[in-house]
Amino acid sequence: MSTTVHLAVYDTLADWEPGHAVAGLARCGYRVVAVGPSMDPVTTIGGVRWLPEITLDALRPEDSALLILPGAELWMEGSSLAPFARAARRFVEAGVPVAGICGATVGLAREGLLDDRTHTGLTAEEMALTGYAGADRYQDADAVTDRDVITARPTDPEAFAREIFARLGVFTPEVLDAWFRLFAHSDASAYEILAAAG
């Protein structure tokens, strides 16, 4: 199995959403590769410039353990990010998981990937505006995994990371629970478990 994770990067990307997942994966031996629409720098919503390492047309599911799609204002402003949603479909069809948070869940819905999967994302009302067929599968939850598709609400980057770590088997269940308690709830008692796990 590949130890490379691909992170989609594009203008207006929400800086904070993939942070926990990317840092945790890198610390556990994964190589995180930024995938852009071109090799030109992108500018996040926070004004940070990121330089893609590969372009979307060079992205292949067989080279990856996971594709991460962060939220971005562009997901709501037209179809410029639709190629990333189409890439997500290729990943899922190849049996490689995809993780989308915030606005990226809209892209996954438009691509039909949430029609028959339990999921979360933006509000149920906002998701319904996509016209997708999966409205009855929407859950008001922090993050959901269903058959290689991970979705998360905009305000839950820790839960997004938790689902990614669980899907890739990065931590044992006990360590994953401690990680989430520490980062999502500031539970200091969880630190000892993480420290002991290294």
N, C-alpha and C positions, 0 to 999 in steps of 0.2 A: 504494500500500500504506500502511496506517495506521502511524503512528509512536507509537501508544499501546499500552502493554502493561498488562494488567490483573492485579493481584496480589490474590488472595483473602486476606481477613483474617478471622479468627474466634478465639474464645477458645481458649486453650492453644496457639496457633500457636508453632512452634519458631523463635524470633527469628533464629537464626544461619543457617537453611537458605536463605532467599532473598537474603541480604545481598549476596553477591558479584554475583549476577545483577542485582539491582535497581540497585546502585551503578554497575556497568559499563554497563548500558543507559542510565541517566540521563546518565552522562558522555558517551555517544555520541549524544545527541540524542533519545532516547525519553522520552516522558512516561509515568510509572508512576502508575496510578490504583488506589487501594485499593478493593476491592469487598467489602462486608460483607453479612451476612444482613439487617441493618437499618442505619439511620444511627446506631445507638447505638455508643459506643466498645466496642472489644474489648480484652481483656487477654491478652497473650502469656504463654507459660510463664515468661518472665523478669520478669513483672510490669509490663511496659511497656504503656501504654494507647495504642491506635491508633484514629484516627477515620476510618471509611470515607468515601469521597467519593461513591460511588454504592451502591445496593443491588443485590443479585443479580438481582432481577426486572427491573432496568433494563439489565442487561448484554446486549449484542448482539454476536455474532461479527463482524459487518461493521464494527464500530467498533474492532476490535482487531487487533494483529499477533500476540498471544500471550496465553494465560491461564496464570498461574503458580499452582500449588496447593502451598503449603508443608505440611509435616507438622504434626500437632497431636494431642494426646492424644484429642481428641474423635473423630478418625477411628476409633479403636479402641473407643470407648465407646457405640456405638449408631449410629443413623441420622440424627443431627441435621445432619451435613454432606453427606448424600446429595444435596441440591439442588445442591451445588457439583459433584459428580460428574456429575449430569445436565446441568449447564451445559457441562461438559467434552465430553460426547457431542455436544451441539449445535455446539460449536466444531469438533470433528473432522469432523462431517458437513458443515460449511460450508467445510472446507479450511483452517481456522485452527488452528495448532498449540497443543498443551497440554503443560505441563511439570509433573510431579508428583514430589515427593520424600518419602521416609520414609512416614509413615502415609497420605499422599495416594495412594500407589500401591495401598493397600488399597481406597480408594474407587474408583479407576480399575478395579481388578479386579472389584469387586462390580458395577460398571456394565457389565461385559463388554468394556471397551475393551482389555484385555490378552489376551483369549481367543485372538486370532490374530496377536498382535504379539510380537516379541522384546522382552524387557523385563528390568528388575531391580527392586529395591525392598527391602522387608524380607527376612528370610531366606526361603528357598524353603519352609520348613516353615510359617512365619507366613503367607505368601501363600496357601498351600494351604488354610489354615483358612477362607478366604473362599468356598471351594467353586467357584472359577472354573474355566474349561475350558482355561486357558492355562499350566498348570504345566509342561508340556513345553517351553514357549518361554522359561522363566526362565533368566537368565544371572547367574552370580556375577561381576558387573562393577560398576565404580564408577558408571557412567551409560550409558544406551542410548537411541538414537533409532530409532524405526521408524514410518514413515508418519505423521508429524505428532504422535506421542506420545513425549515425552521422560520417562524415568523415572530415578531415582537412589536410591542407598542413603542411609540416614540420616547416615552419616559422611562423605559426599562432596559438600559444597556447592560446592566448586571445580569438580568434574567436572560437576555439575548446571549451573553457570553456563557452563562450556565448551560443553556441548551446546546450550544456549540461544543463545549467541553464534554458534555454527556454523550453527544452523538459520536464524537471522535474518540471517546474513551480516554481522555487526557488524565482524569483523576479517578480514584476509587470513589464510590458513592459517599463514604464518610468524609473524604477530603473535599469533594465537590460541595457537599452540604456546608462544611466549615468555610470554604471560600465564599459561598453565597452569603452566609450569615455575616461574615466579616465585611465584605464590600457592599452588600445591599442594606445591611441593618446595623453596621458598626458594632457588632457583637464581639467584644474583645476576647471573650472566652474561646472563640474559634481560632484565634491566632496560634495558640499552642499546638493545635492539631496540624495547622499548615506548616508551622516551623518544624515539627517532628517529621512531617512528610518530605521536607526538603524542598 
